[in-house]
Amino acid sequence: MEAKRVADSLTEQVQILMPSHINGAGRLFGGQLMQWIDVVAAVVARRHSGHNVTTVAVDNLQFKAGAFINDTLVLIGRITYVGRTSMEVRVDTYVENMKGIRNVVNRAYLVMVALDDDGNPVEVPSLIIETESERAEWEAGKKRYQLRKSRRTEGY
């Protein structure tokens, strides 16, 4: 199995917020954003693994700012860490203004597992680290992996 680069599975999705995406407080409905994040993470993981995937954990999901009707929303997903069958995917969400300037709305980390045709976990390619920021994400991903592992042991 050939190792892959972070850039090989980088995924970007763009949405213009419509009335159906807005909650009663006039902001982007958090559940809608979570759905888009999950889709972006799945595309990243499918591109990396070459298999169907399933979401096994949303490790972190932080809402940093609101988004409103007619805003342009940009979601960018990237692989940060891989195990034997699992992949950690970071999805950053931005509001982009008419000049192309982006402000952070949300950051999420999800864990996806690759599946074979029978729905069983399957090994994924290793990750080629090319930049210092990718190395920093990898090291942080290792720590998050250990934390998730200890939480499972504790029944969390």
C-alpha positions in Angstrom: 0.0 0.0 0.0 1.5 3.3 -1.1 1.7 6.2 1.4 -0.2 9.4 0.6 0.4 13.1 1.2 -1.9 15.4 3.1 -2.5 17.3 -0.2 -3.7 14.1 -1.9 -7.0 14.2 0.1 -7.4 17.9 0.8 -11.1 18.8 0.3 -12.9 22.1 0.1 -16.7 22.6 0.1 -18.4 26.0 -0.4 -21.9 26.9 0.6 -24.0 30.1 0.4 -26.2 30.2 3.5 -29.9 30.1 2.6 -33.0 30.6 4.9 -33.3 26.8 5.3 -29.8 26.7 6.9 -30.7 29.3 9.6 -32.0 28.7 13.1 -34.5 30.6 15.1 -31.9 33.0 16.4 -31.0 34.1 12.8 -27.7 32.2 12.7 -26.4 29.1 10.9 -28.1 26.0 12.5 -25.3 24.1 14.2 -26.7 20.7 13.1 -26.5 21.8 9.5 -22.9 22.7 9.9 -22.2 19.4 11.6 -23.7 17.6 8.7 -21.5 19.5 6.2 -18.4 18.8 8.4 -19.2 15.1 8.5 -19.5 15.0 4.7 -16.2 16.9 4.1 -14.5 14.6 6.6 -15.9 11.5 4.8 -14.6 12.7 1.4 -11.1 13.4 2.9 -11.0 9.9 4.4 -12.4 8.2 1.3 -9.8 10.0 -0.9 -7.0 8.9 1.6 -8.1 5.3 2.1 -9.7 4.5 -1.2 -12.6 2.9 0.7 -15.9 3.7 2.1 -15.7 5.1 5.6 -17.7 5.6 8.7 -17.5 8.3 11.4 -16.5 6.8 14.7 -15.9 10.0 16.8 -16.2 13.7 16.7 -13.3 14.4 18.9 -13.6 18.2 19.0 -16.1 20.6 17.6 -15.7 24.3 18.6 -18.0 27.0 17.4 -15.9 30.2 17.3 -18.3 32.6 15.6 -21.7 32.8 14.0 -22.6 32.7 10.3 -25.7 34.4 8.8 -28.0 34.2 5.8 -26.2 35.0 2.5 -22.8 34.4 4.0 -20.3 32.3 1.9 -19.2 29.4 4.0 -16.0 27.6 3.2 -15.2 24.2 4.7 -11.6 22.8 4.3 -10.8 19.2 5.4 -7.4 17.6 5.7 -5.9 14.4 7.2 -3.9 15.0 10.3 -3.1 11.6 11.7 -3.6 7.9 10.6 -3.6 4.7 12.5 -4.0 1.2 11.2 -7.6 1.5 10.1 -8.5 5.0 11.3 -7.9 8.5 10.1 -8.2 11.8 12.0 -9.6 14.6 9.9 -9.5 18.3 10.7 -12.3 20.4 9.2 -12.0 24.2 9.4 -15.0 26.3 8.5 -14.7 30.0 7.5 -17.0 32.8 6.5 -15.6 34.4 3.4 -16.4 38.0 2.7 -16.8 39.6 -0.8 -13.0 40.4 -0.8 -12.1 36.8 -0.2 -11.0 37.4 3.4 -11.9 34.4 5.6 -12.8 34.4 9.3 -12.9 31.2 11.4 -16.4 29.9 12.3 -15.6 26.4 13.5 -12.8 23.8 13.9 -13.6 20.1 14.2 -11.6 16.9 14.5 -13.3 13.7 13.4 -12.1 10.1 13.4 -13.1 8.0 10.4 -12.5 4.3 9.9 -12.1 2.7 6.4 -14.3 -0.2 5.6 -14.0 -3.1 3.2 -16.9 -4.4 1.1 -18.2 -6.4 4.0 -18.2 -3.4 6.4 -15.1 -4.5 8.3 -12.3 -2.1 9.2 -9.5 -2.2 6.6 -5.9 -0.9 6.7 -5.3 2.6 5.4 -2.2 4.1 3.7 0.4 5.8 5.9 0.8 9.6 5.7 3.7 11.4 4.2 4.5 14.5 6.3 5.9 17.3 4.2 5.7 20.5 6.2 6.3 21.7 9.8 2.6 22.4 10.2 1.7 18.9 9.1 4.3 17.5 11.6 2.7 19.6 14.3 -0.8 18.3 13.4 0.6 14.7 13.4 2.1 15.1 16.9 -1.1 16.7 18.2 -3.1 13.9 16.5 -0.9 11.3 18.3 -1.8 12.9 21.6 -5.5 13.0 20.8 -5.3 9.3 19.7 -3.8 8.4 23.1 -6.4 10.5 24.9 -9.3 8.8 23.0 -7.7 5.4 23.8 -7.5 6.1 27.5 -11.1 7.4 27.5 -12.3 4.2 25.9 -10.5 2.2 28.6 -12.2 4.4 31.3 -15.6 3.8 29.6 -15.9 7.5 28.7 
